[in-house]
Amino acid sequence: MCDIDLNRAWIEADDAEREAEVRAMTPDQRQEVMTNWHAWGRAAQKPPRGDWRLWVIMAGRGFGKTRAGAEWVRSVAETTPDARIALVAASLHEARTVMVEGESGLLAVNPEHRRLVFEPSLRRVQWSNGAQATLYSAAEPESLRGPQHSHAWCDEVAKWDGASGRATRAWDNLTLGLRLGEDPKMVVTTTPRPVPLLRRLLQSPGAIVTGGRTEDNNGNLPESYVRDVRLSFGRSLMGRQELDGELVEDLPGSLWTREMIEACREGAAPLLSRVVVGVDPPVSGHGDACGIVVAGIGEDGVAHVLHDGSLVRPTPDRWARKVARLAAVWNADRVIAEANQGGAMVGSVLRAADVALPVKLVHARQGKAARAEPIAALYEGGRIRHAGAFPALEDEMCGLITGGGYEGPGRSPDRADALVWALTELMLGRRGDPRVRRLDLS
């Protein structure tokens, strides 16, 4: 290890003085300076003082959560030769590409002259002093049953697969195996979503929770990125969650709750007898979104939400072509499009994109929230499933209020309305002649 003293005087010196000192250093010393997290990391990215077992970093995108997690693991490994560290992500692919090989991952923060070996086939990272880290997928909870660890870094727990309780089982198995060493610790880095597992962690006795906003990391982010995302999302629900790192809880009287949606999550849809595309066309091409949602129904009468293909500020030609493409990809037998705004023009635009496209125009006689109420009741009854996660759509669903009103992101719940049209056709309308089909997305 290079002996470099980065004291406050050095850090606060002017650029010319620092550059002169850096030029006099050896290559290894220069890299030691650039990777000295004690000197360059922000206070909010460094471990809390005192005795703790669980540290949750819940912050906006671009805050530097991954860097903080990687630097903590690096510090543990360099000071604890017998450390056995679990690296857990939503999938093995994300554990490798984000936590290990990412721009802020373990390989990037480790100085080149300090040997760090990553063995993908063994899912193992090994330091020269003997410390080791093993990669795990939260989608495979049983892989965490048995292995023992002294430390763990869990990334983006809010997006771990909650279907069939996988996320909770992965966490429980990890926790039960955290019994090596004298002071086991866990770090969680995540963007907030009010899912059951994250709520549970935040309420854990003794948990230390820190966080911050995207803007806290301005010095390491393109100015245009910070400006554009803030202009796009502002203080909307999406902005508060994804940029400000705020855990946005359910609204009083909302038709859907986060817990209800998580309970209907599934990994993949079964064979379907019908597939439709629901469309909520934009009123204009100036700021309105086009809601486009694909859903299907199985022979057991359970509906499955398959895809959110909604577009923001699209031209008529663009959204119509997107609808036609999704109808072909998902082998849909009908497109359900609201015709209140534009009437026959909606059908004409869709048919211009694909002459053979089967289109059913529907007219709204109630407000969006009123139309959504019977669909929300079907969710409560376990009759509808989500084949994957659709954050933007689900945020709008949770913004619809019983008795009318909308308090979600954006001016209007266009995605949620498209969902309602599709599910109304499948669950409450005539089903037509069922045809079992396989979905080939290869």
RODO-2510 file (C-alpha; in nm, 4 decimals, decimal comma):
residues 442
     n   res          X          Y          Z
     1     m     0,0000     0,0000     0,0000
     2     c     0,1284     0,3455    -0,0883
     3     d     0,1768     0,5826     0,2041
     4     i     0,0002     0,8978     0,0883
     5     d    -0,1220     1,1500     0,3450
     6     l    -0,4226     1,3292     0,1977
     7     n    -0,4759     1,5736     0,4791
     8     r    -0,7195     1,8645     0,4750
     9     a    -0,4456     2,1103     0,3738
    10     w    -0,3724     1,9049     0,0612
    11     i    -0,7392     1,8717    -0,0324
    12     e    -0,8025     2,2438     0,0180
    13     a    -0,4882     2,3543    -0,1706
    14     d    -0,5315     2,5281    -0,5047
    15     d    -0,5165     2,3313    -0,8299
    16     a    -0,1615     2,4369    -0,9173
    17     e    -0,0231     2,3172    -0,5844
    18     r    -0,2032     1,9833    -0,6075
    19     e    -0,0986     1,9322    -0,9698
    20     a     0,2660     1,9902    -0,8752
    21     e     0,2461     1,7314    -0,5992
    22     v     0,0684     1,4820    -0,8232
    23     r     0,3370     1,5188    -1,0933
    24     a     0,5997     1,4244    -0,8356
    25     m     0,4198     1,1027    -0,7440
    26     t     0,4775     0,7561    -0,8844
    27     p     0,1972     0,6101    -1,1031
    28     d     0,0801     0,3898    -0,8167
    29     q     0,0750     0,6883    -0,5804
    30     r    -0,1287     0,8910    -0,8291
    31     q    -0,3892     0,6177    -0,8514
    32     e    -0,3896     0,5879    -0,4729
    33     v    -0,4783     0,9556    -0,4554
    34     m    -0,7575     0,9326    -0,7113
    35     t    -0,9141     0,6301    -0,5392
    36     n    -0,8873     0,7617    -0,1832
    37     w    -1,2526     0,7496    -0,0813
    38     h    -1,1831     0,9081     0,2576
    39     a    -1,0700     1,2216     0,0803
    40     w    -1,3165     1,2417    -0,2083
    41     g    -1,6381     1,0740    -0,0935
    42     r    -1,9234     1,2898     0,0332
    43     a    -2,0213     1,2557     0,3971
    44     a    -2,3617     1,1109     0,3017
    45     q    -2,1850     0,8297     0,1126
    46     k    -1,9715     0,7185     0,4066
    47     p    -2,0717     0,4654     0,6736
    48     p    -2,2452     0,6041     0,9821
    49     r    -2,0480     0,6262     1,3030
    50     g    -2,1184     0,4102     1,6033
    51     d    -2,2528     0,0580     1,6330
    52     w    -2,4891    -0,0512     1,3570
    53     r    -2,5871    -0,3720     1,1794
    54     l    -2,8008    -0,2438     0,8889
    55     w    -2,7306     0,0714     0,6865
    56     v    -2,9902     0,1658     0,4244
    57     i    -2,8887     0,4256     0,1639
    58     m    -3,2194     0,5315     0,0069
    59     a    -3,1577     0,8066    -0,2465
    60     g    -3,2428     0,9442    -0,5889
    61     r    -3,0914     0,8230    -0,9126
    62     g    -2,7381     0,9416    -0,9758
    63     f    -2,6809     1,0163    -0,6049
    64     g    -2,3834     0,7797    -0,5909
    65     k    -2,5419     0,4853    -0,4091
    66     t    -2,3546     0,2208    -0,6065
    67     r    -2,0209     0,3948    -0,5473
    68     a    -2,0960     0,4134    -0,1754
    69     g    -2,1797     0,0429    -0,1617
    70     a    -1,8722    -0,0578    -0,3606
    71     e    -1,6414     0,1587    -0,1489
    72     w    -1,7836     0,0100     0,1710
    73     v    -1,7211    -0,3427     0,0407
    74     r    -1,3700    -0,2433    -0,0659
    75     s    -1,2989    -0,1016     0,2816
    76     v    -1,4282    -0,4171     0,4513
    77     a    -1,2249    -0,6443     0,2236
    78     e    -0,9004    -0,4477     0,2641
    79     t    -0,9219    -0,4401     0,6433
    80     t    -1,0729    -0,7857     0,7058
    81     p    -0,8790    -1,0659     0,5331
    82     d    -1,1261    -1,3318     0,6458
    83     a    -1,4313    -1,1350     0,5227
    84     r    -1,6926    -1,3347     0,3320
    85     i    -1,9205    -1,0837     0,1615
    86     a    -2,2528    -1,1445    -0,0161
    87     l    -2,3319    -0,9257    -0,3182
    88     v    -2,7053    -0,9530    -0,3838
    89     a    -2,8939    -0,7885    -0,6720
    90     a    -3,2271    -0,8444    -0,8458
    91     s    -3,0488    -1,0828    -1,0857
    92     l    -2,7032    -1,2303    -1,1351
    93     h    -2,6696    -1,0176    -1,4479
    94     e    -2,7206    -0,6979    -1,2458
    95     a    -2,4901    -0,8183    -0,9684
    96     r    -2,2161    -0,8614    -1,2248
    97     t    -2,2757    -0,5628    -1,4547
    98     v    -2,3570    -0,3087    -1,1811
    99     m    -2,2000    -0,4185    -0,8533
   100     v    -1,8787    -0,5654    -0,9935
   101     e    -1,8133    -0,4470    -1,3487
   102     g    -2,0145    -0,1223    -1,3505
   103     e    -1,8676     0,2264    -1,3750
   104     s    -1,8975     0,2578    -0,9970
   105     g    -1,8568    -0,1119    -0,9199
   106     l    -1,5857    -0,3005    -0,7339
   107     l    -1,3434    -0,3299    -1,0241
   108     a    -1,3664     0,0436    -1,0976
   109     v    -1,3021     0,1608    -0,7396
   110     n    -1,0138    -0,0776    -0,6780
   111     p    -0,6647     0,0639    -0,7567
   112     e    -0,5056    -0,1325    -1,0405
   113     h    -0,1885    -0,2046    -0,8456
   114     r    -0,3906    -0,3831    -0,5776
   115     r    -0,4758    -0,7185    -0,7268
   116     l    -0,8482    -0,7918    -0,7429
   117     v    -0,9629    -1,1049    -0,9237
   118     f    -1,3161    -1,1564    -1,0558
   119     e    -1,4067    -1,5128    -1,1490
   120     p    -1,7441    -1,4962    -1,3294
   121     s    -1,7847    -1,8743    -1,3535
   122     l    -1,7555    -1,9029    -0,9758
   123     r    -1,9534    -1,5812    -0,9098
   124     r    -1,6619    -1,4751    -0,6914
   125     v    -1,4492    -1,1666    -0,6321
   126     q    -1,1236    -1,2252    -0,4463
   127     w    -0,8776    -0,9800    -0,2896
   128     s    -0,5064    -1,0540    -0,2539
   129     n    -0,5309    -1,0680     0,1277
   130     g    -0,7862    -1,3536     0,1157
   131     a    -1,1158    -1,1607     0,1480
   132     q    -1,3901    -1,2876    -0,0833
   133     a    -1,7262    -1,1728    -0,2158
   134     t    -1,9875    -1,3974    -0,3816
   135     l    -2,2619    -1,2863    -0,6229
   136     y    -2,6260    -1,3868    -0,5662
   137     s    -2,9617    -1,3272    -0,7335
   138     a    -3,2547    -1,2275    -0,5119
   139     a    -3,4774    -1,4066    -0,7654
   140     e    -3,3216    -1,7336    -0,6435
   141     p    -3,3803    -1,7236    -0,2659
   142     e    -3,2704    -2,0833    -0,2145
   143     s    -2,9189    -1,9988    -0,3343
   144     l    -2,8837    -1,7982    -0,0121
   145     r    -2,9946    -2,0867     0,2064
   146     g    -2,6817    -2,2419     0,3541
   147     p    -2,3940    -2,0045     0,2663
   148     q    -2,2528    -1,8046     0,5584
   149     h    -2,1267    -1,4482     0,5370
   150     s    -1,9731    -1,1804     0,7539
   151     h    -2,0990    -0,8857     0,5460
   152     a    -2,3532    -0,8195     0,2706
   153     w    -2,4230    -0,5499     0,0140
   154     c    -2,7748    -0,5590    -0,1321
   155     d    -2,8445    -0,3373    -0,4332
   156     e    -3,1853    -0,1998    -0,5411
   157     v    -3,3930    -0,4095    -0,3006
   158     a    -3,7009    -0,2105    -0,4056
   159     k    -3,6899    -0,3830    -0,7450
   160     w    -3,6260    -0,7364    -0,6171
   161     d    -3,8866    -0,9779    -0,7504
   162     g    -4,1701    -0,9829    -0,4973
   163     a    -4,3698    -1,2561    -0,6736
   164     s    -4,4496    -1,5485    -0,4410
   165     g    -4,2579    -1,3741    -0,1636
   166     r    -3,9205    -1,4218    -0,3380
   167     a    -3,7752    -1,0901    -0,2217
   168     t    -3,8647    -1,1529     0,1419
   169     r    -3,7354    -1,5108     0,1335
   170     a    -3,4078    -1,3965    -0,0227
   171     w    -3,3629    -1,1381     0,2526
   172     d    -3,4526    -1,3836     0,5300
   173     n    -3,2125    -1,6499     0,3998
   174     l    -2,9363    -1,3909     0,3693
   175     t    -2,9971    -1,2630     0,7213
   176     l    -2,9971    -1,6124     0,8715
   177     g    -2,6600    -1,6789     0,7092
   178     l    -2,4991    -1,3558     0,8286
   179     r    -2,3201    -1,5151     1,1225
   180     l    -1,9472    -1,5066     1,0493
   181     g    -1,7069    -1,2781     1,2305
   182     e    -1,7572    -1,0680     1,5392
   183     d    -1,9527    -0,7816     1,3832
   184     p    -2,1715    -0,8815     1,0819
   185     k    -2,3052    -0,5857     0,8865
   186     m    -2,5361    -0,5278     0,5889
   187     v    -2,5594    -0,2309     0,3510
   188     v    -2,8603    -0,1688     0,1277
   189     t    -2,8441     0,0765    -0,1635
   190     t    -3,1753     0,1490    -0,3329
   191     t    -3,4015     0,3977    -0,5022
   192     p    -3,7216     0,4050    -0,2945
   193     r    -4,0432     0,2285    -0,3859
   194     p    -4,2999     0,1486    -0,1154
   195     v    -4,2752    -0,2288    -0,1515
   196     p    -4,3207    -0,4585     0,1502
   197     l    -3,9533    -0,5548     0,1869
   198     l    -3,8216    -0,1968     0,1855
   199     r    -4,0906    -0,0891     0,4328
   200     r    -3,9826    -0,3730     0,6581
   201     l    -3,6144    -0,2745     0,6405
   202     l    -3,6892     0,0882     0,7211
   203     q    -3,8768    -0,0243     1,0326
   204     s    -3,6052    -0,2658     1,1477
   205     p    -3,4836    -0,1896     1,5020
   206     g    -3,1454    -0,0215     1,4908
   207     a    -3,1450     0,0367     1,1154
   208     i    -2,9561     0,3491     1,0074
   209     v    -3,1229     0,5205     0,7095
   210     t    -2,9470     0,7892     0,5068
   211     g    -3,0052     0,9296     0,1602
   212     g    -3,0270     1,2326    -0,0580
   213     r    -3,1233     1,3809    -0,3920
   214     t    -2,9874     1,3485    -0,7429
   215     e    -2,8621     1,7081    -0,7223
   216     d    -2,6354     1,6169    -0,4290
   217     n    -2,4009     1,4618    -0,6849
   218     n    -2,4027     1,7556    -0,9283
   219     g    -2,0247     1,7600    -0,9499
   220     n    -2,0205     1,4141    -1,1088
   221     l    -2,3271     1,4405    -1,3324
   222     p    -2,3734     1,6203    -1,6669
   223     e    -2,5400     1,9543    -1,6054
   224     s    -2,7821     1,8880    -1,8917
   225     y    -2,8935     1,5575    -1,7333
   226     v    -2,9767     1,7141    -1,3975
   227     r    -3,1565     2,0044    -1,5653
   228     d    -3,3576     1,7879    -1,8032
   229     v    -3,4759     1,5278    -1,5526
   230     r    -3,5794     1,7955    -1,3059
   231     l    -3,7724     1,9805    -1,5767
   232     s    -3,9406     1,6563    -1,6798
   233     f    -4,0358     1,5285    -1,3347
   234     g    -4,0155     1,8283    -1,0994
   235     r    -4,1913     1,7505    -0,7728
   236     s    -4,4244     1,4954    -0,9278
   237     l    -4,4634     1,1575    -0,7624
   238     m    -4,1998     1,0193    -0,9995
   239     g    -3,9668     1,3109    -0,9265
   240     r    -4,0049     1,2809    -0,5512
   241     q    -3,9310     0,9104    -0,5701
   242     e    -3,6650     0,8826    -0,8420
   243     l    -3,4844     1,2166    -0,7954
   244     d    -3,5445     1,3208    -0,4355
   245     g    -3,5165     0,9702    -0,2896
   246     e    -3,8455     1,0078    -0,1059
   247     l    -4,0520     0,7042    -0,0128
   248     v    -4,3949     0,8014    -0,1445
   249     e    -4,6617     0,6188     0,0518
   250     d    -5,0137     0,5316    -0,0617
   251     l    -5,2613     0,8152    -0,0942
   252     p    -5,5719     0,8122     0,1272
   253     g    -5,8602     0,6599    -0,0683
   254     s    -5,6490     0,5395    -0,3615
   255     l    -5,8068     0,2662    -0,5727
   256     w    -5,4807     0,0712    -0,5777
   257     t    -5,2200     0,0395    -0,3043
   258     r    -4,8580    -0,0586    -0,3560
   259     e    -4,9102    -0,3677    -0,1445
   260     m    -5,2064    -0,4734    -0,3613
   261     i    -4,9997    -0,4408    -0,6777
   262     e    -4,7010    -0,6259    -0,5315
   263     a    -4,9318    -0,9102    -0,4280
   264     c    -5,0356    -0,9592    -0,7930
   265     r    -4,6799    -0,9701    -0,9291
   266     e    -4,5728    -1,2753    -1,1317
   267     g    -4,2625    -1,3697    -1,3251
   268     a    -4,4257    -1,4582    -1,6564
   269     a    -4,7756    -1,5004    -1,7965
   270     p    -4,9154    -1,8467    -1,8802
   271     l    -5,0771    -1,9473    -2,2108
   272     l    -5,3379    -1,6878    -2,3043
   273     s    -5,6649    -1,7258    -2,4881
   274     r    -5,6925    -1,3565    -2,5764
   275     v    -5,4614    -1,0580    -2,5977
   276     v    -5,5725    -0,6984    -2,6510
   277     v    -5,4035    -0,3588    -2,6665
   278     g    -5,5693    -0,0767    -2,4722
   279     v    -5,5133     0,2769    -2,6031
   280     d    -5,5883     0,6164    -2,4489
   281     p    -5,5078     0,8526    -2,7415
   282     p    -5,3628     1,1970    -2,6653
   283     v    -5,5931     1,4942    -2,6913
   284     s    -5,3189     1,6859    -2,8697
   285     g    -4,9577     1,6514    -2,9735
   286     h    -4,8468     1,9171    -2,7258
   287     g    -4,7591     1,7547    -2,3943
   288     d    -5,0194     1,4785    -2,3750
   289     a    -4,9122     1,1168    -2,3419
   290     c    -5,0607     0,8237    -2,5278
   291     g    -5,1423     0,5353    -2,2964
   292     i    -5,0707     0,1990    -2,4617
   293     v    -5,1028    -0,1167    -2,2496
   294     v    -5,1040    -0,4820    -2,3577
   295     a    -5,3028    -0,7343    -2,1528
   296     g    -5,4269    -1,0878    -2,1973
   297     i    -5,6521    -1,3460    -2,0341
   298     g    -5,5968    -1,7134    -1,9650
   299     e    -5,8430    -2,0020    -1,9826
   300     d    -5,8840    -1,9775    -1,6048
   301     g    -6,0335    -1,6292    -1,6377
   302     v    -5,7343    -1,4521    -1,4807
   303     a    -5,6062    -1,1462    -1,6700
   304     h    -5,2380    -1,0618    -1,7063
   305     v    -5,0861    -0,7187    -1,7723
   306     l    -4,8052    -0,7854    -2,0205
   307     h    -4,6500    -0,4597    -2,1383
   308     d    -4,6643    -0,0813    -2,0993
   309     g    -4,5754     0,0758    -2,4323
   310     s    -4,7028     0,4265    -2,3581
   311     l    -4,5419     0,7246    -2,5318
   312     v    -4,4913     1,0850    -2,4202
   313     r    -4,5816     1,3647    -2,6648
   314     p    -4,6080     1,1391    -2,9701
   315     t    -4,7327     1,2430    -3,3132
   316     p    -5,0464     1,0579    -3,4322
   317     d    -4,8386     0,8598    -3,6786
   318     r    -4,5870     0,7591    -3,4113
   319     w    -4,8337     0,6325    -3,1524
   320     a    -5,0430     0,4561    -3,4170
   321     r    -4,7354     0,2746    -3,5508
   322     k    -4,6398     0,1769    -3,1950
   323     v    -4,9864     0,0310    -3,1365
   324     a    -4,9730    -0,1608    -3,4656
   325     r    -4,6286    -0,2985    -3,3807
   326     l    -4,7303    -0,4135    -3,0337
   327     a    -5,0482    -0,5734    -3,1671
   328     a    -4,8355    -0,7754    -3,4097
   329     v    -4,5636    -0,8667    -3,1568
   330     w    -4,8111    -0,9821    -2,8938
   331     n    -5,0478    -1,1405    -3,1487
   332     a    -5,3388    -0,9295    -3,0232
   333     d    -5,6844    -0,9968    -3,1599
   334     r    -5,8158    -0,6472    -3,0963
   335     v    -5,7167    -0,2899    -3,0181
   336     i    -5,9438    -0,1073    -2,7739
   337     a    -5,9175     0,2690    -2,8227
   338     e    -6,1060     0,5514    -2,6542
   339     a    -6,2734     0,7698    -2,9151
   340     n    -6,4079     1,0565    -2,7019
   341     q    -6,1361     1,2875    -2,8287
   342     g    -6,1204     1,2714    -3,2053
   343     g    -6,3977     1,0233    -3,2699
   344     a    -6,3607     0,8472    -3,6032
   345     m    -6,0202     1,0087    -3,6511
   346     v    -5,8741     0,7718    -3,3899
   347     g    -5,9853     0,4705    -3,5897
   348     s    -5,8597     0,6251    -3,9122
   349     v    -5,5152     0,6947    -3,7656
   350     l    -5,4862     0,3382    -3,6382
   351     r    -5,6019     0,1810    -3,9635
   352     a    -5,3605     0,3991    -4,1582
   353     a    -5,0784     0,2412    -3,9608
   354     d    -5,2002    -0,1124    -4,0366
   355     v    -5,4968    -0,1725    -4,2657
   356     a    -5,5667    -0,5149    -4,1142
   357     l    -5,5557    -0,3953    -3,7535
   358     p    -5,8787    -0,4938    -3,5688
   359     v    -5,9962    -0,1812    -3,3851
   360     k    -6,2789    -0,1385    -3,1366
   361     l    -6,3644     0,2219    -3,0515
   362     v    -6,5108     0,2826    -2,7058
   363     h    -6,6687     0,5946    -2,5595
   364     a    -6,6213     0,7053    -2,2002
   365     r    -6,9415     0,7886    -2,0140
   366     q    -6,7750     0,8155    -1,6740
   367     g    -6,4619     0,9750    -1,5369
   368     k    -6,1334     0,7841    -1,5352
   369     a    -6,1510     0,6989    -1,1640
   370     a    -6,5104     0,5750    -1,1904
   371     r    -6,4200     0,3534    -1,4874
   372     a    -6,1276     0,2151    -1,2911
   373     e    -6,3211     0,1154    -0,9773
   374     p    -6,4563    -0,2211    -1,1006
   375     i    -6,1108    -0,3097    -1,2345
   376     a    -5,9527    -0,2261    -0,8980
   377     a    -6,2079    -0,4595    -0,7360
   378     l    -6,0878    -0,7406    -0,9644
   379     y    -5,7310    -0,6764    -0,8459
   380     e    -5,8462    -0,7092    -0,4851
   381     g    -6,0110    -1,0389    -0,5743
   382     g    -5,6872    -1,1772    -0,7206
   383     r    -5,8260    -1,1874    -1,0760
   384     i    -5,5492    -0,9780    -1,2370
   385     r    -5,1731    -1,0305    -1,2387
   386     h    -4,8747    -0,8200    -1,3513
   387     a    -4,6210    -1,0144    -1,5594
   388     g    -4,3279    -0,7993    -1,4500
   389     a    -4,2940    -0,4490    -1,3047
   390     f    -4,4359    -0,1357    -1,4697
   391     p    -4,3339     0,1540    -1,2407
   392     a    -4,4757     0,4454    -1,4445
   393     l    -4,8084     0,2681    -1,4983
   394     e    -4,8320     0,1577    -1,1363
   395     d    -4,7604     0,5100    -1,0107
   396     e    -5,0591     0,6346    -1,2103
   397     m    -5,2797     0,3520    -1,0812
   398     c    -5,1966     0,4475    -0,7221
   399     g    -5,2865     0,8097    -0,8008
   400     l    -5,6516     0,7346    -0,8850
   401     i    -5,8796     0,8169    -0,5923
   402     t    -6,2103     0,6529    -0,4963
   403     g    -6,5015     0,8761    -0,5875
   404     g    -6,3090     1,0618    -0,8574
   405     g    -5,9898     1,2583    -0,8770
   406     y    -5,6295     1,1944    -0,9636
   407     e    -5,3208     1,2779    -0,7554
   408     g    -5,0493     1,0849    -0,9377
   409     p    -4,7669     1,1855    -1,1735
   410     g    -4,8441     1,3920    -1,4822
   411     r    -5,1586     1,5786    -1,5729
   412     s    -5,3666     1,2701    -1,6473
   413     p    -5,3489     0,8921    -1,5831
   414     d    -5,3189     0,8030    -1,9528
   415     r    -5,1369     0,4751    -1,8914
   416     a    -5,3828     0,3698    -1,6227
   417     d    -5,6764     0,4561    -1,8494
   418     a    -5,5344     0,2406    -2,1295
   419     l    -5,4978    -0,0413    -1,8763
   420     v    -5,8597    -0,0016    -1,7698
   421     w    -5,9853    -0,0143    -2,1312
   422     a    -5,7878    -0,3320    -2,2003
   423     l    -5,8959    -0,5087    -1,8803
   424     t    -6,2572    -0,3976    -1,9174
   425     e    -6,2662    -0,5642    -2,2580
   426     l    -6,1093    -0,8836    -2,1234
   427     m    -6,2879    -0,9128    -1,7897
   428     l    -6,6164    -0,7261    -1,8211
   429     g    -6,6925    -0,7299    -2,1932
   430     r    -6,7599    -1,0006    -2,4495
   431     r    -6,4649    -1,2322    -2,4867
   432     g    -6,5343    -1,3515    -2,8397
   433     d    -6,3916    -1,6792    -2,9563
   434     p    -6,0980    -1,7825    -2,7375
   435     r    -5,7860    -1,8976    -2,9188
   436     v    -5,4978    -2,0394    -2,7147
   437     r    -5,1723    -1,8894    -2,8328
   438     r    -4,8090    -1,8850    -2,7355
   439     l    -4,6272    -1,5523    -2,7145
   440     d    -4,3085    -1,5668    -2,9177
   441     l    -4,0970    -1,2579    -2,8404
   442     s    -3,7683    -1,3971    -2,9661
***
